[in-house]
Amino acid sequence: MDLTILWFCIVGFLFVGYFVLDGFDFGVGMSLPFLGKDDTDRRVLINTIGPVWDLNETWVIVAGAALFAAFPEWYATLFSGFYLPLLLILAALILRGVSFEYRHQRPEAAWKKRFDRMIVIGSAVPAFLWGVAFANIVRGVPLDAGHNYTGTLFDLLNPYALLGGLTTLLLFFTHGVVFVSLKTDGDIRTRARTLAVRSGAVTIVVAASFLLWTSLAYGTLASMLLSAGAAVALIASFVANLRGREGLAFGLMALTIGVAVLSLFFALFPDVMPASNDPANSLTIQNASSSPYTLSIMSWVALIALPLILAYQGWTYWVFRKRVTRAHIAQSA
């Protein structure tokens, strides 16, 4: 396989991992106002992701590093043209991480409420803006002959991109609520399952609209098939949740997000940043990549490192696999 194609696939894999894993983190954070009736409930929700949220977040760091090393031209155009949205995502992630660490440092209800609010904001903003960013990448943006972005922030806020942002927001929210029903017990588990049914119905409509728009306007045969697969997995997850099969519902939600992200990468290929004003200015896997020697060295590093990372993350989830209940919170208080 051509190393540029291999690294396009690896970058896609890393973003799939990030959206699947940090996606339910975002969903749990956004669910605080809906499922957290009191401080104990909110602590239960936060504890479901407490051991893994920072590990999940490292996937975006690895994805960004791989993008920088394998496709420096793509990285430069993306991070300069999408500077403000990506800065907002970074600020939101910092806000969320700080809130997880500081909300329990003081006992006052007002103190905790402020940090809970920041967790919600720090989860919702990236969930929405990642969808906006990837939708714009697929749609194409104005680039000059030097591959520099020539548009404005308002060019990024087009109807297709906004629908993409709403799609990822709802997908991650439903993914997180299903995760809560899988990781908790008692009343909060029941309420999470009910909320997942309601949000899942809305998510199906919005996600289907976005995937259909993507397929008709920008899709290839492969991306259309993947979009159809994502739609089927999303509906199957909804049905599984209706029947109380939380584990199956969560697995199908993860499959939905993973396949949907892959469909966007297949819609892009062989471009990595299409130019909406002139196709000649587009960035492709060939003109955006590093040298063959660099890609060769990176491939050996990835061959060694990726299995270790996956094994460690799998072990972490196995260790913290048990449900979190209100009784656990009371015992630790």
Backbone hydrogen bonds, N-H to C=O, Kabsch-Sander energy under -0.5 kcal/mol:
donor,donor_aa,acceptor,acceptor_aa,energy
6,L,2,D,-2.4
7,W,3,L,-2.4
8,F,4,T,-1.7
9,C,5,I,-2.2
10,I,6,L,-2.2
11,V,7,W,-2.5
12,G,8,F,-2.1
13,F,9,C,-2.6
14,L,10,I,-2.5
15,F,11,V,-2.1
16,V,12,G,-2.2
17,G,13,F,-2.6
18,Y,14,L,-2.2
19,F,15,F,-2.7
20,V,16,V,-2.5
21,L,17,G,-2.3
22,D,18,Y,-2.5
23,G,18,Y,-0.6
23,G,19,F,-0.5
24,F,20,V,-0.9
25,D,21,L,-0.9
26,F,22,D,-2.5
27,G,23,G,-2.1
28,V,24,F,-2.5
29,G,25,D,-2.3
30,M,26,F,-2.5
31,S,27,G,-1.2
32,L,29,G,-1.1
34,F,31,S,-0.9
35,L,31,S,-2.7
36,G,31,S,-0.5
36,G,32,L,-2.0
37,K,35,L,-1.3
42,R,38,D,-2.1
43,R,39,D,-2.3
44,V,40,T,-2.2
45,L,41,D,-2.4
46,I,42,R,-2.4
47,N,43,R,-2.5
48,T,44,V,-1.2
48,T,45,L,-0.6
49,I,45,L,-0.6
49,I,46,I,-0.9
50,G,46,I,-0.9
52,V,49,I,-1.3
53,W,49,I,-2.5
56,N,52,V,-2.8
57,E,53,W,-1.9
58,T,54,D,-0.9
58,T,55,L,-0.5
59,W,56,N,-1.3
60,V,57,E,-1.1
61,I,57,E,-0.7
62,V,58,T,-2.4
63,A,59,W,-2.6
64,G,60,V,-2.4
65,A,61,I,-2.5
66,A,62,V,-2.7
67,L,63,A,-2.4
68,F,64,G,-2.4
69,A,65,A,-2.3
70,A,66,A,-2.9
71,F,67,L,-2.1
73,E,288,A,-1.3
74,W,288,A,-0.7
75,Y,71,F,-2.5
76,A,72,P,-2.6
77,T,73,E,-2.3
78,L,74,W,-2.8
79,F,75,Y,-2.7
80,S,76,A,-1.4
81,G,77,T,-2.5
82,F,78,L,-2.5
83,Y,80,S,-0.9
86,L,82,F,-2.4
87,L,83,Y,-2.3
88,L,84,L,-2.4
89,I,85,P,-2.2
90,L,86,L,-2.4
91,A,87,L,-2.7
92,A,88,L,-2.4
93,L,89,I,-2.4
94,I,90,L,-2.3
95,L,91,A,-2.5
96,R,92,A,-2.5
97,G,93,L,-2.4
98,V,94,I,-2.7
99,S,95,L,-1.9
100,F,96,R,-2.1
101,E,97,G,-1.5
102,Y,98,V,-2.0
103,R,99,S,-2.1
105,Q,102,Y,-1.8
112,K,108,E,-1.9
113,K,109,A,-2.5
114,R,110,A,-2.0
115,F,111,W,-1.6
116,D,112,K,-2.6
117,R,113,K,-2.2
118,M,114,R,-1.8
119,I,115,F,-2.0
120,V,116,D,-2.0
121,I,117,R,-2.3
122,G,118,M,-3.1
123,S,119,I,-1.0
123,S,120,V,-0.5
124,A,120,V,-2.6
125,V,121,I,-2.4
127,A,123,S,-1.5
128,F,124,A,-2.1
129,L,125,V,-2.8
130,W,126,P,-2.5
131,G,127,A,-0.6
132,V,128,F,-1.7
133,A,129,L,-2.7
134,F,130,W,-2.4
135,A,131,G,-2.2
136,N,132,V,-1.9
137,I,133,A,-1.9
138,V,134,F,-2.2
139,R,135,A,-2.6
140,G,136,N,-2.3
141,V,274,P,-2.1
144,D,148,N,-2.0
147,H,144,D,-2.0
150,T,142,P,-2.3
151,G,142,P,-0.6
155,D,152,T,-0.6
156,L,152,T,-0.8
156,L,153,L,-0.9
157,L,153,L,-0.7
158,N,156,L,-0.7
162,L,158,N,-2.6
163,L,159,P,-2.2
164,G,160,Y,-1.9
165,G,161,A,-2.4
166,L,162,L,-2.3
167,T,163,L,-2.1
168,T,164,G,-2.2
169,L,165,G,-2.2
170,L,166,L,-2.3
171,L,167,T,-2.7
172,F,168,T,-2.7
173,F,169,L,-2.1
174,T,170,L,-2.6
175,H,171,L,-2.6
176,G,172,F,-2.6
177,V,173,F,-2.4
178,V,174,T,-2.5
179,F,175,H,-1.8
180,V,176,G,-2.1
181,S,177,V,-2.1
182,L,178,V,-1.6
183,K,179,F,-1.9
184,T,180,V,-1.1
185,D,324,V,-0.6
188,I,185,D,-0.6
190,T,186,G,-1.7
191,R,187,D,-2.6
192,A,188,I,-2.1
193,R,189,R,-2.1
194,T,190,T,-2.1
195,L,191,R,-2.5
196,A,192,A,-2.4
197,V,193,R,-1.6
198,R,194,T,-1.8
199,S,195,L,-3.0
200,G,196,A,-2.1
201,A,197,V,-1.7
202,V,198,R,-1.4
203,T,199,S,-2.7
204,I,200,G,-2.3
205,V,201,A,-1.3
206,V,202,V,-2.4
207,A,203,T,-3.1
208,A,204,I,-2.1
209,S,205,V,-1.8
210,F,206,V,-2.2
211,L,207,A,-2.8
212,L,208,A,-2.3
213,W,209,S,-2.3
214,T,210,F,-2.7
215,S,211,L,-2.5
216,L,212,L,-2.5
217,A,213,W,-2.5
218,Y,214,T,-2.5
219,G,214,T,-1.0
219,G,215,S,-0.7
224,M,220,T,-2.5
225,L,221,L,-2.1
226,L,222,A,-2.2
227,S,223,S,-2.5
228,A,224,M,-2.3
229,G,225,L,-2.1
230,A,226,L,-2.5
231,A,227,S,-2.2
232,V,228,A,-2.2
233,A,229,G,-2.4
234,L,230,A,-2.2
235,I,231,A,-2.2
236,A,232,V,-2.5
237,S,233,A,-2.2
238,F,234,L,-2.0
239,V,235,I,-2.2
240,A,236,A,-2.5
241,N,237,S,-2.3
242,L,238,F,-2.0
243,R,239,V,-1.6
244,G,241,N,-1.5
245,R,240,A,-2.9
246,E,244,G,-1.2
249,A,245,R,-2.7
250,F,246,E,-2.8
251,G,247,G,-2.2
252,L,248,L,-2.4
253,M,249,A,-2.0
254,A,250,F,-2.4
255,L,251,G,-2.1
256,T,252,L,-2.5
257,I,253,M,-2.4
258,G,254,A,-2.5
259,V,255,L,-2.8
260,A,256,T,-2.4
261,V,257,I,-2.4
262,L,258,G,-2.1
263,S,259,V,-2.2
264,L,260,A,-1.4
265,F,261,V,-1.8
266,F,262,L,-2.5
267,A,263,S,-1.8
268,L,264,L,-1.4
269,F,265,F,-2.2
271,D,268,L,-2.1
272,V,283,L,-2.8
273,M,283,L,-1.8
276,S,141,V,-1.4
276,S,274,P,-0.6
281,N,278,D,-2.4
282,S,279,P,-1.5
283,L,273,M,-2.3
285,I,270,P,-2.3
288,A,284,T,-1.4
289,S,286,Q,-0.7
290,S,70,A,-2.3
295,L,291,S,-2.3
296,S,292,P,-2.2
297,I,293,Y,-2.3
298,M,294,T,-2.4
299,S,295,L,-1.9
300,W,296,S,-1.6
301,V,297,I,-1.9
302,A,298,M,-2.8
303,L,299,S,-2.2
304,I,300,W,-1.3
305,A,301,V,-3.0
306,L,302,A,-2.2
308,L,304,I,-0.8
309,I,305,A,-2.4
310,L,306,L,-2.6
311,A,307,P,-2.3
312,Y,308,L,-2.5
313,Q,309,I,-2.5
314,G,310,L,-2.4
315,W,311,A,-2.3
316,T,312,Y,-2.2
317,Y,313,Q,-2.2
318,W,314,G,-1.8
319,V,315,W,-2.3
320,F,316,T,-1.9
321,R,318,W,-1.2
324,V,183,K,-3.8
329,I,325,T,-1.4
330,A,326,R,-2.3
331,Q,327,A,-2.2
332,S,328,H,-1.5
333,A,329,I,-0.9
